[in-house]
Amino acid sequence: MTGNRNGRSLECVVIDVNTQHDFCDVHGAFPVTNLRELIPNLRRIVAWTKRNCAPVVSAVESHRPFELSDSGNPICCIDGSGGQQKLPFTKFARRAMVEVDNTLSIPLDLFKTYQQIIFRKRTADLLANPKADSLLTSLPVYEFIVFGNGIEDSVKAIVLALLAREKKVNVVTDACGYWHRPTAELALRQMAAKGAALLTVAELRERKLDRRLRRHWRPVHDGSNGSNGSSGNGQGGNGHDGNGIGDGLTGNGRHTPIVSPIDFGDDFDPS
């Protein structure tokens, strides 16, 4: 499997972790403590990603209403809730969500069509999702760039998991949220000790990706009947398609081609 149409590897893949309202809004269920500084930096890193046409893998925290907390922290990002929704500026025009369906099957050429691939995660570790593990482990990519919430758990988990798979990982420290600063600083030291590179948004913005390796995604098409992203003969609602993939994230009638076996969840609408 190659990274793009020309057979070259991807220069980088950006991993966006838990940029959702429950973590990134003062009225959310569990907002990070460095929210004031975090949001402008999230906007800057997303702008850099769009400007460089970098592919993105997004992890969204996803919990069922009946779950109990092991850590004592509030249960947040409940399926279908407003707090589970992604921040609007973190959603890219060409995006798709990969649902867990008890199989390991996932097309490895998704970035030929989509700039942003979104996965649910039920635990702190994104790679506990077997489809995310398969994609991120198999991608021919030079390095990963990680940001999001929170440094103490989800960010650390994905970084250490990628390092264990012998991947090159960069953590954008000032584009990561945290709840307890000393614990977050310890987590950063642990990641650096394992081989992660720590950088700032300012340092990242000085970089430009090789134009030969940039991806250029086709524009999305707007549906004429406002069917909330249903495609072909799939179901309506919030973009669930009975056969595969559709843009169920906007709720504004946009749709994308079907690519089996990926599917949108009926209860997920992070717009």
C-alpha positions as CSV (number, residue, x, y, z in Angstrom):
1,M,0.0,0.0,0.0
2,T,1.4,3.4,-0.9
3,G,0.7,6.7,0.7
4,N,-0.5,8.6,-2.4
5,R,-1.3,8.3,-6.1
6,N,2.4,8.7,-7.0
7,G,3.5,5.8,-4.9
8,R,5.4,8.0,-2.4
9,S,5.2,7.8,1.4
10,L,3.4,10.5,3.3
11,E,5.7,13.1,4.9
12,C,3.5,13.3,8.0
13,V,0.1,12.4,9.4
14,V,-1.4,14.8,12.0
15,I,-3.2,13.1,14.9
16,D,-5.9,15.2,16.5
17,V,-6.9,13.8,19.9
18,N,-10.2,14.6,21.7
19,T,-10.8,18.2,20.4
20,Q,-14.4,18.0,21.6
21,H,-16.7,20.4,23.5
22,D,-16.7,18.5,26.8
23,F,-12.9,19.2,27.0
24,C,-12.6,22.5,25.1
25,D,-15.5,24.5,26.4
26,V,-15.8,26.1,29.8
27,H,-19.3,24.8,30.0
28,G,-18.2,21.3,29.0
29,A,-18.4,18.3,31.3
30,F,-14.6,18.1,31.9
31,P,-12.7,21.1,30.5
32,V,-9.0,21.2,30.5
33,T,-7.4,23.8,32.8
34,N,-5.2,25.5,30.2
35,L,-8.2,26.2,27.9
36,R,-7.5,29.9,27.4
37,E,-4.0,29.2,26.0
38,L,-5.0,26.0,24.2
39,I,-7.8,27.2,21.8
40,P,-5.7,29.7,19.9
41,N,-3.0,27.1,19.4
42,L,-5.5,24.6,18.3
43,R,-6.6,27.0,15.6
44,R,-3.0,27.7,14.5
45,I,-2.2,24.0,14.2
46,V,-5.4,23.3,12.2
47,A,-4.6,26.2,9.9
48,W,-1.1,24.9,9.4
49,T,-2.5,21.4,8.6
50,K,-4.9,22.8,6.1
51,R,-2.3,25.1,4.5
52,N,0.0,22.1,4.0
53,C,-2.7,19.7,2.9
54,A,-1.6,17.2,5.6
55,P,-3.7,14.1,6.2
56,V,-5.4,13.9,9.6
57,V,-6.5,11.1,11.9
58,S,-8.9,12.3,14.6
59,A,-9.7,10.4,17.7
60,V,-13.0,11.2,19.4
61,E,-13.8,10.2,23.0
62,S,-17.0,8.1,23.0
63,H,-18.8,6.8,26.0
64,R,-22.1,5.1,26.6
65,P,-24.6,6.7,29.1
66,F,-24.4,3.7,31.4
67,E,-20.6,3.6,31.8
68,L,-19.0,4.2,35.1
69,S,-15.8,6.1,35.7
70,D,-12.7,4.1,36.8
71,S,-10.7,7.3,37.4
72,G,-13.2,9.3,39.4
73,N,-13.4,11.9,36.6
74,P,-16.8,12.8,35.2
75,I,-18.2,10.7,32.4
76,C,-18.1,12.9,29.4
77,C,-18.4,12.7,25.6
78,I,-21.5,10.6,25.9
79,D,-22.7,9.2,22.5
80,G,-25.1,11.6,20.9
81,S,-24.5,14.5,23.4
82,G,-23.5,18.0,22.5
83,G,-20.3,17.6,24.6
84,Q,-19.2,14.8,22.3
85,Q,-19.2,17.1,19.2
86,K,-15.9,18.2,17.7
87,L,-15.0,21.8,17.7
88,P,-16.2,23.1,14.3
89,F,-12.8,24.4,13.1
90,T,-11.3,20.9,13.7
91,K,-13.5,19.4,11.0
92,F,-12.2,19.2,7.5
93,A,-14.2,19.4,4.3
94,R,-13.2,16.0,3.1
95,R,-13.7,13.7,6.1
96,A,-15.1,10.3,7.0
97,M,-15.7,8.4,10.2
98,V,-14.8,4.8,10.6
99,E,-17.0,2.9,12.9
100,V,-16.1,-0.3,14.8
101,D,-18.0,-3.2,13.4
102,N,-16.3,-6.2,15.0
103,T,-14.0,-6.7,12.0
104,L,-10.4,-5.6,11.4
105,S,-11.0,-4.8,7.8
106,I,-10.3,-1.2,6.7
107,P,-9.1,0.2,3.3
108,L,-5.6,1.5,3.6
109,D,-5.9,4.0,0.9
110,L,-8.5,6.3,2.5
111,F,-6.3,9.3,2.2
112,K,-6.7,9.1,-1.6
113,T,-10.3,10.4,-1.0
114,Y,-10.4,12.0,2.4
115,Q,-8.1,14.4,4.3
116,Q,-9.5,13.6,7.7
117,I,-10.3,10.1,9.1
118,I,-12.2,10.0,12.4
119,F,-12.2,7.1,14.8
120,R,-14.1,6.6,18.1
121,K,-12.2,5.5,21.1
122,R,-13.8,3.9,24.2
123,T,-10.5,4.0,26.2
124,A,-7.6,6.3,26.6
125,D,-5.6,4.5,23.9
126,L,-6.8,5.2,20.3
127,L,-4.9,2.0,19.1
128,A,-7.2,-0.1,21.3
129,N,-9.5,0.5,18.3
130,P,-8.4,-2.3,16.0
131,K,-9.2,-0.4,12.8
132,A,-7.2,2.7,14.0
133,D,-4.4,0.4,14.9
134,S,-4.4,-1.3,11.5
135,L,-4.4,2.0,9.6
136,L,-1.8,3.8,11.7
137,T,0.5,0.8,11.8
138,S,0.3,0.2,8.1
139,L,0.5,3.7,6.8
140,P,3.8,4.5,5.0
141,V,4.5,7.8,6.8
142,Y,7.7,9.4,7.8
143,E,6.4,10.9,11.1
144,F,3.3,11.6,13.2
145,I,2.4,15.0,14.7
146,V,0.2,14.7,17.7
147,F,-1.9,17.3,19.6
148,G,-5.1,17.5,21.6
149,N,-6.5,16.4,25.0
150,G,-5.2,15.4,27.5
151,I,-1.5,15.0,27.9
152,E,-1.9,12.9,31.0
153,D,-3.9,10.1,29.4
154,S,-5.0,10.0,25.8
155,V,-2.2,11.9,24.2
156,K,0.4,10.0,26.2
157,A,-1.3,6.7,25.3
158,I,-1.3,7.2,21.6
159,V,2.3,8.6,21.6
160,L,3.7,5.6,23.5
161,A,1.7,3.2,21.4
162,L,3.2,4.6,18.2
163,L,6.7,4.7,19.6
164,A,6.3,1.0,20.6
165,R,5.5,0.4,16.9
166,E,8.8,2.1,16.0
167,K,7.1,5.2,14.6
168,K,8.6,8.7,14.6
169,V,6.4,10.9,16.8
170,N,6.3,14.7,17.4
171,V,4.2,16.1,20.2
172,V,3.1,19.7,19.9
173,T,3.2,20.6,23.6
174,D,1.4,23.9,23.6
175,A,-1.5,22.5,21.5
176,C,-2.2,19.9,24.2
177,G,-4.7,20.3,27.0
178,Y,-4.2,19.1,30.5
179,W,-6.0,18.9,33.9
180,H,-3.1,18.7,36.3
181,R,0.1,20.5,35.2
182,P,2.7,18.5,37.2
183,T,1.2,15.2,35.9
184,A,1.2,16.6,32.4
185,E,4.8,17.6,32.7
186,L,5.7,14.2,33.9
187,A,3.9,12.6,31.0
188,L,5.9,14.8,28.6
189,R,9.1,13.7,30.2
190,Q,8.0,10.1,29.8
191,M,7.2,10.5,26.2
192,A,10.5,12.3,25.5
193,A,12.4,9.6,27.3
194,K,10.8,7.0,25.0
195,G,11.9,8.9,21.9
196,A,9.1,11.4,21.1
197,A,10.2,14.9,19.9
198,L,8.6,17.8,21.7
199,L,7.9,21.0,19.8
200,T,5.8,24.1,19.9
201,V,3.2,25.4,17.5
202,A,5.6,28.2,16.5
203,E,8.2,25.7,15.6
204,L,5.8,23.6,13.6
205,R,4.5,26.6,11.7
206,E,8.0,27.3,10.4
207,R,7.9,24.0,8.6
208,K,6.5,23.5,5.1
209,L,5.7,20.1,3.8
210,D,7.3,18.9,0.5
211,R,4.9,20.1,-2.2
212,R,5.5,16.9,-4.1
213,L,4.1,14.9,-1.2
214,R,1.1,17.1,-0.5
215,R,-2.4,15.7,-1.1
216,H,-5.1,17.6,-2.9
217,W,-8.6,16.4,-2.1
218,R,-11.5,16.8,-4.4
219,P,-14.2,19.3,-3.1
220,V,-17.3,17.9,-1.4
221,H,-20.6,18.0,-3.1
222,D,-23.7,19.5,-1.4
223,G,-26.9,17.5,-1.4
224,S,-29.9,19.3,-2.7
225,N,-32.4,17.9,-0.3
226,G,-30.7,18.5,3.0
227,S,-30.8,14.8,3.9
228,N,-28.2,15.1,6.6
229,G,-25.5,13.4,4.7
230,S,-27.2,10.2,3.5
231,S,-25.7,8.8,0.4
232,G,-27.0,6.5,-2.4
233,N,-29.4,4.0,-1.0
234,G,-28.2,4.3,2.6
235,Q,-30.3,5.6,5.5
236,G,-30.9,9.2,6.3
237,G,-30.7,10.7,9.7
238,N,-27.2,11.8,10.6
239,G,-25.4,10.4,7.7
240,H,-25.4,6.7,8.4
241,D,-25.1,4.7,5.2
242,G,-26.2,1.1,5.1
243,N,-23.3,0.1,2.7
244,G,-20.3,2.0,3.9
245,I,-19.2,5.6,4.2
246,G,-20.9,8.9,4.0
247,D,-20.4,12.4,5.4
248,G,-22.5,12.1,8.5
249,L,-20.7,14.8,10.4
250,T,-22.1,18.0,9.2
251,G,-25.9,17.4,9.0
252,N,-26.0,19.8,6.1
253,G,-26.8,17.5,3.2
254,R,-23.2,16.9,2.1
255,H,-22.4,13.4,1.1
256,T,-19.5,11.3,-0.1
257,P,-19.1,8.1,-2.1
258,I,-19.7,4.7,-0.6
259,V,-16.6,2.8,0.4
260,S,-17.4,-0.5,2.0
261,P,-17.0,-1.7,4.7
262,I,-16.7,1.6,6.6
263,D,-19.9,3.0,8.2
264,F,-21.1,6.0,10.1
265,G,-22.8,5.6,13.4
266,D,-26.4,6.5,13.8
267,D,-25.8,8.3,17.1
268,F,-22.8,10.4,16.1
269,D,-23.1,13.9,14.8
270,P,-20.2,16.0,15.9
271,S,-21.2,19.2,14.1
